[in-house]
Amino acid sequence: MIARPIRMQDDTGNGGGNANRGTSVITRTKPKTKKPSLYRVLLLNDDYTPMEFVIHILERFFQKDLEAATRIMLHVHNHGVGECGVFTYEVAETKVSQVMDFAKQHQHPLQCVMEKK
C-alpha cells in the first residue's frame, strides 16, 4: 500500500501557506474479519413424538448415523433437551425451519430451537 503525504492546515487556517506547515502520513489498515457467531440447534422432548421419528429427523437433517442419532434421541428423552449440532446463524435457522415443517407435516408436536453458543 502506498501512503501519500497530505497537507495539514496551520493554526491560522490558511491551508498551510506559511512556513509552519506540516505533513502527516495516512495509512489504511486492513480490516480483520470476525468469525461468525455460532448457534446450537436443540430438540425439545415431548410425550407424543415417536422415538423413531426423532431418529429419522437426526439422520435426515443433521446427517447423523444411526448410533449417534439414537444417542441424541435418548439424551433428549432423558434430559428434556438435546443438541443436534452447532452452526452459523443462517444454517441453524434453516435447520430449525426444516425440522419444524417436517414435524408439522407428519403431525408431530416436536419442537426444535436454536440458541447462541
Secondary structure, 3 states (H helix, E strand, C coil): CCCCEEECCCCCCCCCCCCCCCEEECCCCCCCCCCCCEEEEEEECCCCCCHHHHHHHHHHHHCCCHHHHHHHHHHHHHHCEEEEEEEEHHHHHHHHHHHHHHHHHCCCCCEEEEEEC
